[in-house]
Amino acid sequence: MVAAICFAAAVLATALVGGLAASGSGGVYAELEVPTWAPPSWLFSPVWTALYVLIAVAGWLVWRAAGLAGAKTFFVVYVLQLVLNALWTPLFFALGLYGTALIEIVFLDVAVATAIVLAWRHSRLAALLLAPYLAWSLFATALNLAIWLLN
Protein backbone atom coordinates (compact mmCIF):
# COMPACT_ATOMS: atom_id res chain seq x y z
CA MET A 1 0.00 0.00 0.00
CA VAL A 2 2.86 2.39 0.78
CA ALA A 3 4.33 1.83 -2.68
CA ALA A 4 1.00 2.56 -4.35
CA ILE A 5 0.78 5.81 -2.39
CA CYS A 6 4.32 6.72 -3.49
CA PHE A 7 3.44 6.18 -7.15
CA ALA A 8 0.27 8.21 -6.72
CA ALA A 9 2.27 11.00 -5.05
CA ALA A 10 4.88 11.06 -7.84
CA VAL A 11 2.20 11.28 -10.51
CA LEU A 12 0.28 13.87 -8.49
CA ALA A 13 3.43 16.00 -8.27
CA THR A 14 3.73 15.78 -12.06
CA ALA A 15 0.09 16.80 -12.44
CA LEU A 16 0.51 19.69 -10.02
CA VAL A 17 3.48 21.12 -11.92
CA GLY A 18 1.49 20.93 -15.12
CA GLY A 19 -1.61 22.29 -13.43
CA LEU A 20 0.19 25.29 -11.98
CA ALA A 21 1.76 26.08 -15.34
CA ALA A 22 -1.60 25.65 -17.04
CA SER A 23 -3.55 27.94 -14.74
CA GLY A 24 -4.31 30.29 -17.64
CA SER A 25 -4.28 27.62 -20.32
CA GLY A 26 -8.00 27.88 -21.09
CA GLY A 27 -7.57 31.49 -22.11
CA VAL A 28 -4.38 30.77 -24.05
CA TYR A 29 -5.99 27.82 -25.83
CA ALA A 30 -9.04 29.91 -26.72
CA GLU A 31 -6.83 32.56 -28.33
CA LEU A 32 -4.83 30.08 -30.41
CA GLU A 33 -5.66 29.19 -33.94
CA VAL A 34 -6.28 25.45 -33.72
CA PRO A 35 -7.07 22.81 -36.34
CA THR A 36 -10.67 21.77 -36.83
CA TRP A 37 -9.96 18.44 -35.14
CA ALA A 38 -8.71 20.04 -31.92
CA PRO A 39 -10.70 18.98 -28.85
CA PRO A 40 -12.49 21.54 -26.68
CA SER A 41 -10.44 22.83 -23.74
CA TRP A 42 -12.75 21.23 -21.15
CA LEU A 43 -11.75 17.75 -22.37
CA PHE A 44 -8.10 17.96 -21.32
CA SER A 45 -8.63 17.88 -17.57
CA PRO A 46 -10.73 14.69 -17.39
CA VAL A 47 -8.52 12.92 -19.93
CA TRP A 48 -5.37 13.78 -18.00
CA THR A 49 -6.95 12.79 -14.70
CA ALA A 50 -7.72 9.34 -16.08
CA LEU A 51 -4.28 9.03 -17.67
CA TYR A 52 -2.51 10.01 -14.46
CA VAL A 53 -4.36 7.27 -12.58
CA LEU A 54 -3.30 4.74 -15.24
CA ILE A 55 0.32 5.94 -15.11
CA ALA A 56 0.45 5.56 -11.32
CA VAL A 57 -1.14 2.10 -11.37
CA ALA A 58 1.21 0.96 -14.15
CA GLY A 59 4.28 2.03 -12.18
CA TRP A 60 2.97 0.27 -9.08
CA LEU A 61 2.26 -2.93 -11.04
CA VAL A 62 5.82 -3.06 -12.37
CA TRP A 63 7.19 -2.40 -8.88
CA ARG A 64 4.99 -5.16 -7.49
CA ALA A 65 6.13 -7.59 -10.19
CA ALA A 66 9.86 -6.84 -10.20
CA GLY A 67 10.76 -4.33 -7.50
CA LEU A 68 13.01 -1.35 -8.04
CA ALA A 69 16.14 -3.45 -8.49
CA GLY A 70 14.44 -5.90 -10.86
CA ALA A 71 13.13 -3.18 -13.17
CA LYS A 72 15.76 -0.46 -12.75
CA THR A 73 15.75 0.59 -16.41
CA PHE A 74 11.97 0.81 -16.46
CA PHE A 75 11.95 3.09 -13.43
CA VAL A 76 14.62 5.37 -14.88
CA VAL A 77 12.45 5.76 -17.98
CA TYR A 78 9.31 6.05 -15.84
CA VAL A 79 10.78 8.98 -13.90
CA LEU A 80 12.08 10.52 -17.15
CA GLN A 81 8.62 10.44 -18.73
CA LEU A 82 7.14 12.06 -15.59
CA VAL A 83 9.72 14.86 -15.79
CA LEU A 84 9.12 15.35 -19.52
CA ASN A 85 5.36 15.32 -18.90
CA ALA A 86 5.72 18.04 -16.25
CA LEU A 87 7.94 20.18 -18.50
CA TRP A 88 5.67 20.29 -21.54
CA THR A 89 2.89 22.41 -20.06
CA PRO A 90 5.13 25.29 -18.91
CA LEU A 91 6.89 25.28 -22.28
CA PHE A 92 3.67 25.36 -24.25
CA PHE A 93 1.24 27.39 -22.14
CA ALA A 94 3.30 29.49 -19.75
CA LEU A 95 6.13 30.37 -22.15
CA GLY A 96 4.38 30.00 -25.51
CA LEU A 97 7.36 28.10 -26.92
CA TYR A 98 5.37 25.93 -29.30
CA GLY A 99 8.36 24.72 -31.33
CA THR A 100 10.40 23.89 -28.24
CA ALA A 101 7.37 22.16 -26.72
CA LEU A 102 7.04 20.12 -29.92
CA ILE A 103 10.62 18.88 -29.66
CA GLU A 104 10.10 18.12 -25.98
CA ILE A 105 6.89 16.17 -26.53
CA VAL A 106 8.59 14.00 -29.14
CA PHE A 107 11.06 13.01 -26.42
CA LEU A 108 8.07 12.32 -24.17
CA ASP A 109 6.54 10.08 -26.85
CA VAL A 110 9.77 8.10 -27.09
CA ALA A 111 10.02 7.82 -23.30
CA VAL A 112 6.43 6.58 -22.96
CA ALA A 113 6.87 4.07 -25.80
CA THR A 114 10.09 2.85 -24.19
CA ALA A 115 8.34 2.56 -20.81
CA ILE A 116 5.67 0.40 -22.45
CA VAL A 117 8.27 -1.95 -23.95
CA LEU A 118 10.14 -2.18 -20.65
CA ALA A 119 6.95 -2.64 -18.61
CA TRP A 120 5.86 -5.50 -20.88
CA ARG A 121 8.78 -7.59 -19.57
CA HIS A 122 7.44 -7.37 -16.02
CA SER A 123 3.70 -6.73 -16.25
CA ARG A 124 1.70 -6.88 -19.42
CA LEU A 125 -1.19 -5.16 -17.66
CA ALA A 126 1.10 -2.24 -16.76
CA ALA A 127 2.19 -1.96 -20.38
CA LEU A 128 -1.43 -1.99 -21.54
CA LEU A 129 -2.35 0.68 -18.98
CA LEU A 130 0.35 2.94 -20.46
CA ALA A 131 -0.96 2.51 -24.03
CA PRO A 132 -3.72 5.17 -23.74
CA TYR A 133 -1.08 7.57 -22.42
CA LEU A 134 1.04 6.99 -25.51
CA ALA A 135 -1.99 7.40 -27.77
CA TRP A 136 -2.93 10.70 -26.12
CA SER A 137 0.67 11.90 -26.16
CA LEU A 138 0.95 11.17 -29.89
CA PHE A 139 -2.33 13.00 -30.47
CA ALA A 140 -1.00 15.92 -28.40
CA THR A 141 2.17 15.88 -30.51
CA ALA A 142 0.12 16.22 -33.69
CA LEU A 143 -1.94 18.98 -32.09
CA ASN A 144 1.22 20.77 -30.89
CA LEU A 145 2.63 20.61 -34.44
CA ALA A 146 -0.59 21.96 -35.95
CA ILE A 147 -0.78 24.80 -33.44
CA TRP A 148 2.87 25.69 -34.00
CA LEU A 149 2.29 25.82 -37.77
CA LEU A 150 -0.94 27.81 -37.45
CA ASN A 151 0.38 30.33 -34.97
PyMOL commands that set and color helices and strands:
alter all, ss='L'
color gray80, all
select helices_A, chain A and resi 2-21+25-31+41-70+72-94+98-120+124-150
alter helices_A, ss='H'
color red, helices_A
deselect
rebuild
show_as cartoon
